[in-house]
Amino acid sequence: MNFSRESSILNVMEPIVSNLFDDNYVKTNSLKCSCEKCKMDIILLTLNHVSPHYTSTQAGEAYIKALFLNPQLQSDVLREIIQSVKIIEEHPNH
């Protein structure tokens, strides 16, 4: 099967990680560097360390997002974000 930009396959972890990162770091201005490159590197590094959760339907997306309302799962993702922030702040790519 070919995957292209037209296909509606979504890794639901992308918006989950992005939203948690925004809520806990971007909106609170708690980053050493808040340039777009550093923010993107933090999100990408985090996504490389969390399990992907793919879906192709809105119902599947809603189901996966509902699972991540669980405080423990949010905590697990936030722990990975914290690790990514530390790494990128110590070794920025700019």
Backbone atoms as SQL, in Angstrom:
CREATE TABLE atoms (id INTEGER PRIMARY KEY, chain TEXT, resi INTEGER, resn TEXT, atom TEXT, x REAL, y REAL, z REAL);
INSERT INTO atoms VALUES
  (1, 'A', 1, 'MET', 'N', 0.842, -1.179, 0.000),
  (2, 'A', 1, 'MET', 'CA', 0.000, 0.000, 0.000),
  (3, 'A', 1, 'MET', 'C', 0.882, 1.235, 0.000),
  (4, 'A', 2, 'ASN', 'N', 0.571, 2.188, -0.841),
  (5, 'A', 2, 'ASN', 'CA', 1.307, 3.449, -0.890),
  (6, 'A', 2, 'ASN', 'C', 0.681, 4.455, 0.056),
  (7, 'A', 3, 'PHE', 'N', 1.533, 5.117, 0.836),
  (8, 'A', 3, 'PHE', 'CA', 1.070, 6.178, 1.716),
  (9, 'A', 3, 'PHE', 'C', 1.466, 7.502, 1.091),
  (10, 'A', 4, 'SER', 'N', 0.514, 8.370, 0.935),
  (11, 'A', 4, 'SER', 'CA', 0.796, 9.672, 0.341),
  (12, 'A', 4, 'SER', 'C', 0.153, 10.762, 1.189),
  (13, 'A', 5, 'ARG', 'N', 0.411, 11.981, 0.831),
  (14, 'A', 5, 'ARG', 'CA', -0.166, 13.099, 1.562),
  (15, 'A', 5, 'ARG', 'C', -1.687, 13.109, 1.454),
  (16, 'A', 6, 'GLU', 'N', -2.224, 12.505, 0.422),
  (17, 'A', 6, 'GLU', 'CA', -3.676, 12.485, 0.259),
  (18, 'A', 6, 'GLU', 'C', -4.345, 11.485, 1.211),
  (19, 'A', 7, 'SER', 'N', -3.580, 10.498, 1.681),
  (20, 'A', 7, 'SER', 'CA', -4.193, 9.508, 2.565),
  (21, 'A', 7, 'SER', 'C', -4.498, 10.159, 3.899),
  (22, 'A', 8, 'SER', 'N', -5.474, 9.645, 4.569),
  (23, 'A', 8, 'SER', 'CA', -5.920, 10.242, 5.819),
  (24, 'A', 8, 'SER', 'C', -5.413, 9.446, 7.016),
  (25, 'A', 9, 'ILE', 'N', -4.137, 9.122, 7.007),
  (26, 'A', 9, 'ILE', 'CA', -3.535, 8.402, 8.114),
  (27, 'A', 9, 'ILE', 'C', -2.942, 9.429, 9.062),
  (28, 'A', 10, 'LEU', 'N', -3.269, 9.299, 10.343),
  (29, 'A', 10, 'LEU', 'CA', -2.831, 10.270, 11.334),
  (30, 'A', 10, 'LEU', 'C', -2.200, 9.565, 12.519),
  (31, 'A', 11, 'ASN', 'N', -1.037, 10.039, 12.926),
  (32, 'A', 11, 'ASN', 'CA', -0.450, 9.613, 14.193),
  (33, 'A', 11, 'ASN', 'C', -1.013, 10.568, 15.245),
  (34, 'A', 12, 'VAL', 'N', -1.944, 10.116, 16.029),
  (35, 'A', 12, 'VAL', 'CA', -2.644, 10.960, 16.985),
  (36, 'A', 12, 'VAL', 'C', -1.702, 11.489, 18.067),
  (37, 'A', 13, 'MET', 'N', -0.541, 10.862, 18.211),
  (38, 'A', 13, 'MET', 'CA', 0.423, 11.355, 19.189),
  (39, 'A', 13, 'MET', 'C', 0.970, 12.729, 18.801),
  (40, 'A', 14, 'GLU', 'N', 0.957, 13.069, 17.520),
  (41, 'A', 14, 'GLU', 'CA', 1.473, 14.369, 17.099),
  (42, 'A', 14, 'GLU', 'C', 0.709, 15.519, 17.762),
  (43, 'A', 15, 'PRO', 'N', -0.618, 15.588, 17.635),
  (44, 'A', 15, 'PRO', 'CA', -1.313, 16.695, 18.316),
  (45, 'A', 15, 'PRO', 'C', -1.286, 16.564, 19.842),
  (46, 'A', 16, 'ILE', 'N', -1.257, 15.347, 20.371),
  (47, 'A', 16, 'ILE', 'CA', -1.210, 15.172, 21.827),
  (48, 'A', 16, 'ILE', 'C', 0.099, 15.729, 22.370),
  (49, 'A', 17, 'VAL', 'N', 1.223, 15.352, 21.769),
  (50, 'A', 17, 'VAL', 'CA', 2.535, 15.847, 22.209),
  (51, 'A', 17, 'VAL', 'C', 2.610, 17.355, 22.022),
  (52, 'A', 18, 'SER', 'N', 2.181, 17.830, 20.883),
  (53, 'A', 18, 'SER', 'CA', 2.239, 19.260, 20.596),
  (54, 'A', 18, 'SER', 'C', 1.424, 20.069, 21.610),
  (55, 'A', 19, 'ASN', 'N', 0.228, 19.610, 21.910),
  (56, 'A', 19, 'ASN', 'CA', -0.630, 20.331, 22.860),
  (57, 'A', 19, 'ASN', 'C', -0.058, 20.313, 24.273),
  (58, 'A', 20, 'LEU', 'N', 0.447, 19.173, 24.718),
  (59, 'A', 20, 'LEU', 'CA', 1.052, 19.102, 26.051),
  (60, 'A', 20, 'LEU', 'C', 2.292, 19.985, 26.132),
  (61, 'A', 21, 'PHE', 'N', 3.087, 19.991, 25.086),
  (62, 'A', 21, 'PHE', 'CA', 4.272, 20.829, 25.038),
  (63, 'A', 21, 'PHE', 'C', 3.876, 22.307, 25.101),
  (64, 'A', 22, 'ASP', 'N', 2.907, 22.701, 24.278),
  (65, 'A', 22, 'ASP', 'CA', 2.445, 24.095, 24.295),
  (66, 'A', 22, 'ASP', 'C', 1.931, 24.502, 25.673),
  (67, 'A', 23, 'ASP', 'N', 1.097, 23.665, 26.266),
  (68, 'A', 23, 'ASP', 'CA', 0.500, 23.993, 27.560),
  (69, 'A', 23, 'ASP', 'C', 1.531, 24.094, 28.674),
  (70, 'A', 24, 'ASN', 'N', 2.554, 23.247, 28.638),
  (71, 'A', 24, 'ASN', 'CA', 3.496, 23.177, 29.751),
  (72, 'A', 24, 'ASN', 'C', 4.780, 23.964, 29.551),
  (73, 'A', 25, 'TYR', 'N', 5.090, 24.353, 28.326),
  (74, 'A', 25, 'TYR', 'CA', 6.347, 25.061, 28.078),
  (75, 'A', 25, 'TYR', 'C', 6.164, 26.357, 27.297),
  (76, 'A', 26, 'VAL', 'N', 5.485, 26.290, 26.176),
  (77, 'A', 26, 'VAL', 'CA', 5.386, 27.460, 25.308),
  (78, 'A', 26, 'VAL', 'C', 4.556, 28.554, 25.978),
  (79, 'A', 27, 'LYS', 'N', 3.383, 28.220, 26.461),
  (80, 'A', 27, 'LYS', 'CA', 2.491, 29.221, 27.064),
  (81, 'A', 27, 'LYS', 'C', 3.035, 29.773, 28.374),
  (82, 'A', 28, 'THR', 'N', 3.913, 29.018, 29.018),
  (83, 'A', 28, 'THR', 'CA', 4.472, 29.471, 30.298),
  (84, 'A', 28, 'THR', 'C', 5.832, 30.147, 30.129),
  (85, 'A', 29, 'ASN', 'N', 6.305, 30.237, 28.889),
  (86, 'A', 29, 'ASN', 'CA', 7.606, 30.856, 28.590),
  (87, 'A', 29, 'ASN', 'C', 8.729, 30.262, 29.436),
  (88, 'A', 30, 'SER', 'N', 8.770, 28.958, 29.563),
  (89, 'A', 30, 'SER', 'CA', 9.765, 28.324, 30.425),
  (90, 'A', 30, 'SER', 'C', 10.880, 27.618, 29.640),
  (91, 'A', 31, 'LEU', 'N', 11.069, 28.004, 28.385),
  (92, 'A', 31, 'LEU', 'CA', 12.152, 27.440, 27.585),
  (93, 'A', 31, 'LEU', 'C', 13.341, 28.399, 27.566),
  (94, 'A', 32, 'LYS', 'N', 14.552, 27.857, 27.561),
  (95, 'A', 32, 'LYS', 'CA', 15.739, 28.702, 27.420),
  (96, 'A', 32, 'LYS', 'C', 15.729, 29.400, 26.070),
  (97, 'A', 33, 'CYS', 'N', 15.370, 28.655, 25.031),
  (98, 'A', 33, 'CYS', 'CA', 15.268, 29.204, 23.684),
  (99, 'A', 33, 'CYS', 'C', 13.897, 28.828, 23.131),
  (100, 'A', 34, 'SER', 'N', 13.162, 29.813, 22.697),
  (101, 'A', 34, 'SER', 'CA', 11.820, 29.515, 22.187),
  (102, 'A', 34, 'SER', 'C', 11.722, 29.717, 20.678),
  (103, 'A', 35, 'CYS', 'N', 12.862, 29.565, 19.983),
  (104, 'A', 35, 'CYS', 'CA', 12.819, 29.668, 18.521),
  (105, 'A', 35, 'CYS', 'C', 12.067, 28.458, 17.952),
  (106, 'A', 36, 'GLU', 'N', 11.578, 28.614, 16.747),
  (107, 'A', 36, 'GLU', 'CA', 10.791, 27.557, 16.115),
  (108, 'A', 36, 'GLU', 'C', 11.606, 26.277, 15.928),
  (109, 'A', 37, 'LYS', 'N', 12.896, 26.403, 15.630),
  (110, 'A', 37, 'LYS', 'CA', 13.754, 25.233, 15.431),
  (111, 'A', 37, 'LYS', 'C', 13.836, 24.415, 16.715),
  (112, 'A', 38, 'CYS', 'N', 14.083, 25.060, 17.841),
  (113, 'A', 38, 'CYS', 'CA', 14.178, 24.335, 19.120),
  (114, 'A', 38, 'CYS', 'C', 12.843, 23.698, 19.500),
  (115, 'A', 39, 'LYS', 'N', 11.753, 24.438, 19.315),
  (116, 'A', 39, 'LYS', 'CA', 10.440, 23.876, 19.652),
  (117, 'A', 39, 'LYS', 'C', 10.137, 22.651, 18.790),
  (118, 'A', 40, 'MET', 'N', 10.439, 22.746, 17.494),
  (119, 'A', 40, 'MET', 'CA', 10.193, 21.611, 16.599),
  (120, 'A', 40, 'MET', 'C', 11.087, 20.434, 16.976),
  (121, 'A', 41, 'ASP', 'N', 12.349, 20.697, 17.301),
  (122, 'A', 41, 'ASP', 'CA', 13.260, 19.616, 17.693),
  (123, 'A', 41, 'ASP', 'C', 12.764, 18.909, 18.945),
  (124, 'A', 42, 'ILE', 'N', 12.232, 19.648, 19.893),
  (125, 'A', 42, 'ILE', 'CA', 11.704, 19.048, 21.123),
  (126, 'A', 42, 'ILE', 'C', 10.515, 18.142, 20.806),
  (127, 'A', 43, 'ILE', 'N', 9.610, 18.630, 19.988),
  (128, 'A', 43, 'ILE', 'CA', 8.438, 17.823, 19.628),
  (129, 'A', 43, 'ILE', 'C', 8.858, 16.568, 18.870),
  (130, 'A', 44, 'LEU', 'N', 9.763, 16.722, 17.906),
  (131, 'A', 44, 'LEU', 'CA', 10.191, 15.564, 17.110),
  (132, 'A', 44, 'LEU', 'C', 10.948, 14.545, 17.951),
  (133, 'A', 45, 'LEU', 'N', 11.811, 15.007, 18.831),
  (134, 'A', 45, 'LEU', 'CA', 12.536, 14.084, 19.704),
  (135, 'A', 45, 'LEU', 'C', 11.565, 13.328, 20.608),
  (136, 'A', 46, 'THR', 'N', 10.590, 14.034, 21.124),
  (137, 'A', 46, 'THR', 'CA', 9.576, 13.383, 21.966),
  (138, 'A', 46, 'THR', 'C', 8.817, 12.332, 21.168),
  (139, 'A', 47, 'LEU', 'N', 8.391, 12.672, 19.965),
  (140, 'A', 47, 'LEU', 'CA', 7.642, 11.723, 19.133),
  (141, 'A', 47, 'LEU', 'C', 8.463, 10.478, 18.811),
  (142, 'A', 48, 'ASN', 'N', 9.774, 10.629, 18.755),
  (143, 'A', 48, 'ASN', 'CA', 10.629, 9.470, 18.516),
  (144, 'A', 48, 'ASN', 'C', 10.741, 8.565, 19.734),
  (145, 'A', 49, 'HIS', 'N', 10.301, 9.046, 20.891),
  (146, 'A', 49, 'HIS', 'CA', 10.402, 8.254, 22.115),
  (147, 'A', 49, 'HIS', 'C', 9.059, 7.790, 22.681),
  (148, 'A', 50, 'VAL', 'N', 7.977, 8.161, 22.046),
  (149, 'A', 50, 'VAL', 'CA', 6.663, 7.664, 22.467),
  (150, 'A', 50, 'VAL', 'C', 6.123, 6.744, 21.378),
  (151, 'A', 51, 'SER', 'N', 5.279, 5.831, 21.770),
  (152, 'A', 51, 'SER', 'CA', 4.685, 4.910, 20.793),
  (153, 'A', 51, 'SER', 'C', 3.694, 5.650, 19.906),
  (154, 'A', 52, 'PRO', 'N', 3.773, 5.430, 18.606),
  (155, 'A', 52, 'PRO', 'CA', 2.789, 6.058, 17.721),
  (156, 'A', 52, 'PRO', 'C', 1.427, 5.378, 17.873),
  (157, 'A', 53, 'HIS', 'N', 0.395, 6.134, 17.637),
  (158, 'A', 53, 'HIS', 'CA', -0.981, 5.611, 17.653),
  (159, 'A', 53, 'HIS', 'C', -1.655, 6.136, 16.391),
  (160, 'A', 54, 'TYR', 'N', -1.733, 5.270, 15.393),
  (161, 'A', 54, 'TYR', 'CA', -2.263, 5.666, 14.090),
  (162, 'A', 54, 'TYR', 'C', -3.743, 5.370, 13.965),
  (163, 'A', 55, 'THR', 'N', -4.392, 6.207, 13.192),
  (164, 'A', 55, 'THR', 'CA', -5.794, 5.989, 12.870),
  (165, 'A', 55, 'THR', 'C', -6.072, 6.606, 11.503),
  (166, 'A', 56, 'SER', 'N', -7.185, 6.220, 10.933),
  (167, 'A', 56, 'SER', 'CA', -7.577, 6.804, 9.647),
  (168, 'A', 56, 'SER', 'C', -8.982, 7.390, 9.715),
  (169, 'A', 57, 'THR', 'N', -9.578, 7.366, 10.912),
  (170, 'A', 57, 'THR', 'CA', -10.935, 7.888, 11.046),
  (171, 'A', 57, 'THR', 'C', -11.005, 8.896, 12.182),
  (172, 'A', 58, 'GLN', 'N', -12.012, 9.738, 12.129),
  (173, 'A', 58, 'GLN', 'CA', -12.225, 10.702, 13.205),
  (174, 'A', 58, 'GLN', 'C', -12.634, 9.975, 14.483),
  (175, 'A', 59, 'ALA', 'N', -13.386, 8.888, 14.340),
  (176, 'A', 59, 'ALA', 'CA', -13.784, 8.122, 15.521),
  (177, 'A', 59, 'ALA', 'C', -12.559, 7.519, 16.200),
  (178, 'A', 60, 'GLY', 'N', -11.614, 7.017, 15.407),
  (179, 'A', 60, 'GLY', 'CA', -10.384, 6.472, 15.963),
  (180, 'A', 60, 'GLY', 'C', -9.554, 7.545, 16.637),
  (181, 'A', 61, 'GLU', 'N', -9.499, 8.718, 16.034),
  (182, 'A', 61, 'GLU', 'CA', -8.768, 9.839, 16.634),
  (183, 'A', 61, 'GLU', 'C', -9.389, 10.219, 17.972),
  (184, 'A', 62, 'ALA', 'N', -10.705, 10.317, 18.017),
  (185, 'A', 62, 'ALA', 'CA', -11.400, 10.672, 19.257),
  (186, 'A', 62, 'ALA', 'C', -11.153, 9.623, 20.333),
  (187, 'A', 63, 'TYR', 'N', -11.171, 8.354, 19.950),
  (188, 'A', 63, 'TYR', 'CA', -10.946, 7.269, 20.903),
  (189, 'A', 63, 'TYR', 'C', -9.545, 7.360, 21.516),
  (190, 'A', 64, 'ILE', 'N', -8.538, 7.556, 20.665),
  (191, 'A', 64, 'ILE', 'CA', -7.161, 7.620, 21.148),
  (192, 'A', 64, 'ILE', 'C', -6.971, 8.853, 22.030),
  (193, 'A', 65, 'LYS', 'N', -7.521, 9.985, 21.614),
  (194, 'A', 65, 'LYS', 'CA', -7.404, 11.192, 22.440),
  (195, 'A', 65, 'LYS', 'C', -8.093, 10.995, 23.783),
  (196, 'A', 66, 'ALA', 'N', -9.208, 10.273, 23.795),
  (197, 'A', 66, 'ALA', 'CA', -9.908, 10.000, 25.054),
  (198, 'A', 66, 'ALA', 'C', -9.048, 9.134, 25.970),
  (199, 'A', 67, 'LEU', 'N', -8.308, 8.187, 25.412),
  (200, 'A', 67, 'LEU', 'CA', -7.403, 7.376, 26.217),
  (201, 'A', 67, 'LEU', 'C', -6.370, 8.243, 26.921),
  (202, 'A', 68, 'PHE', 'N', -5.919, 9.289, 26.248),
  (203, 'A', 68, 'PHE', 'CA', -4.876, 10.138, 26.801),
  (204, 'A', 68, 'PHE', 'C', -5.418, 11.209, 27.738),
  (205, 'A', 69, 'LEU', 'N', -6.685, 11.103, 28.102),
  (206, 'A', 69, 'LEU', 'CA', -7.210, 11.918, 29.198),
  (207, 'A', 69, 'LEU', 'C', -6.817, 11.297, 30.531),
  (208, 'A', 70, 'ASN', 'N', -6.367, 10.048, 30.487),
  (209, 'A', 70, 'ASN', 'CA', -5.876, 9.342, 31.666),
  (210, 'A', 70, 'ASN', 'C', -4.637, 10.076, 32.190),
  (211, 'A', 71, 'PRO', 'N', -4.663, 10.504, 33.461),
  (212, 'A', 71, 'PRO', 'CA', -3.527, 11.253, 34.010),
  (213, 'A', 71, 'PRO', 'C', -2.192, 10.510, 33.922),
  (214, 'A', 72, 'GLN', 'N', -2.198, 9.200, 34.064),
  (215, 'A', 72, 'GLN', 'CA', -0.950, 8.446, 33.990),
  (216, 'A', 72, 'GLN', 'C', -0.350, 8.497, 32.590),
  (217, 'A', 73, 'LEU', 'N', -1.183, 8.363, 31.569),
  (218, 'A', 73, 'LEU', 'CA', -0.684, 8.429, 30.194),
  (219, 'A', 73, 'LEU', 'C', -0.173, 9.827, 29.863),
  (220, 'A', 74, 'GLN', 'N', -0.876, 10.850, 30.341),
  (221, 'A', 74, 'GLN', 'CA', -0.401, 12.219, 30.143),
  (222, 'A', 74, 'GLN', 'C', 0.942, 12.421, 30.843),
  (223, 'A', 75, 'SER', 'N', 1.053, 11.880, 32.029),
  (224, 'A', 75, 'SER', 'CA', 2.303, 11.980, 32.786),
  (225, 'A', 75, 'SER', 'C', 3.454, 11.305, 32.049),
  (226, 'A', 76, 'ASP', 'N', 3.192, 10.158, 31.450),
  (227, 'A', 76, 'ASP', 'CA', 4.218, 9.441, 30.690),
  (228, 'A', 76, 'ASP', 'C', 4.705, 10.276, 29.508),
  (229, 'A', 77, 'VAL', 'N', 3.775, 10.894, 28.801),
  (230, 'A', 77, 'VAL', 'CA', 4.145, 11.729, 27.656),
  (231, 'A', 77, 'VAL', 'C', 4.880, 12.973, 28.149),
  (232, 'A', 78, 'LEU', 'N', 4.407, 13.573, 29.211),
  (233, 'A', 78, 'LEU', 'CA', 5.055, 14.764, 29.751),
  (234, 'A', 78, 'LEU', 'C', 6.480, 14.456, 30.218),
  (235, 'A', 79, 'ARG', 'N', 6.689, 13.279, 30.764),
  (236, 'A', 79, 'ARG', 'CA', 8.035, 12.869, 31.174),
  (237, 'A', 79, 'ARG', 'C', 8.969, 12.838, 29.961),
  (238, 'A', 80, 'GLU', 'N', 8.483, 12.335, 28.837),
  (239, 'A', 80, 'GLU', 'CA', 9.285, 12.308, 27.615),
  (240, 'A', 80, 'GLU', 'C', 9.543, 13.722, 27.091),
  (241, 'A', 81, 'ILE', 'N', 8.561, 14.594, 27.209),
  (242, 'A', 81, 'ILE', 'CA', 8.750, 15.982, 26.792),
  (243, 'A', 81, 'ILE', 'C', 9.833, 16.637, 27.652),
  (244, 'A', 82, 'ILE', 'N', 9.791, 16.414, 28.952),
  (245, 'A', 82, 'ILE', 'CA', 10.786, 16.983, 29.865),
  (246, 'A', 82, 'ILE', 'C', 12.187, 16.526, 29.479),
  (247, 'A', 83, 'GLN', 'N', 12.336, 15.243, 29.174),
  (248, 'A', 83, 'GLN', 'CA', 13.635, 14.715, 28.747),
  (249, 'A', 83, 'GLN', 'C', 14.093, 15.378, 27.451),
  (250, 'A', 84, 'SER', 'N', 13.177, 15.545, 26.519),
  (251, 'A', 84, 'SER', 'CA', 13.510, 16.163, 25.231),
  (252, 'A', 84, 'SER', 'C', 13.915, 17.625, 25.414),
  (253, 'A', 85, 'VAL', 'N', 13.221, 18.324, 26.281),
  (254, 'A', 85, 'VAL', 'CA', 13.564, 19.722, 26.553),
  (255, 'A', 85, 'VAL', 'C', 14.987, 19.805, 27.105),
  (256, 'A', 86, 'LYS', 'N', 15.323, 18.945, 28.044),
  (257, 'A', 86, 'LYS', 'CA', 16.667, 18.948, 28.625),
  (258, 'A', 86, 'LYS', 'C', 17.730, 18.708, 27.555),
  (259, 'A', 87, 'ILE', 'N', 17.483, 17.743, 26.694),
  (260, 'A', 87, 'ILE', 'CA', 18.457, 17.414, 25.647),
  (261, 'A', 87, 'ILE', 'C', 18.642, 18.563, 24.674),
  (262, 'A', 88, 'ILE', 'N', 17.549, 19.129, 24.204),
  (263, 'A', 88, 'ILE', 'CA', 17.629, 20.207, 23.209),
  (264, 'A', 88, 'ILE', 'C', 18.197, 21.476, 23.837),
  (265, 'A', 89, 'GLU', 'N', 17.869, 21.755, 25.090),
  (266, 'A', 89, 'GLU', 'CA', 18.443, 22.931, 25.724),
  (267, 'A', 89, 'GLU', 'C', 19.943, 22.792, 25.924),
  (268, 'A', 90, 'GLU', 'N', 20.399, 21.590, 26.175),
  (269, 'A', 90, 'GLU', 'CA', 21.830, 21.362, 26.337),
  (270, 'A', 90, 'GLU', 'C', 22.572, 21.329, 24.993),
  (271, 'A', 91, 'HIS', 'N', 21.874, 20.908, 23.948),
  (272, 'A', 91, 'HIS', 'CA', 22.503, 20.750, 22.626),
  (273, 'A', 91, 'HIS', 'C', 21.593, 21.312, 21.531),
  (274, 'A', 92, 'PRO', 'N', 21.373, 22.617, 21.491),
  (275, 'A', 92, 'PRO', 'CA', 20.513, 23.175, 20.443),
  (276, 'A', 92, 'PRO', 'C', 21.153, 23.019, 19.067),
  (277, 'A', 93, 'ASN', 'N', 20.328, 22.939, 18.052),
  (278, 'A', 93, 'ASN', 'CA', 20.824, 22.750, 16.675),
  (279, 'A', 93, 'ASN', 'C', 20.859, 24.056, 15.893),
  (280, 'A', 94, 'HIS', 'N', 21.168, 25.135, 16.567),
  (281, 'A', 94, 'HIS', 'CA', 21.291, 26.409, 15.848),
  (282, 'A', 94, 'HIS', 'C', 22.488, 27.175, 16.330);
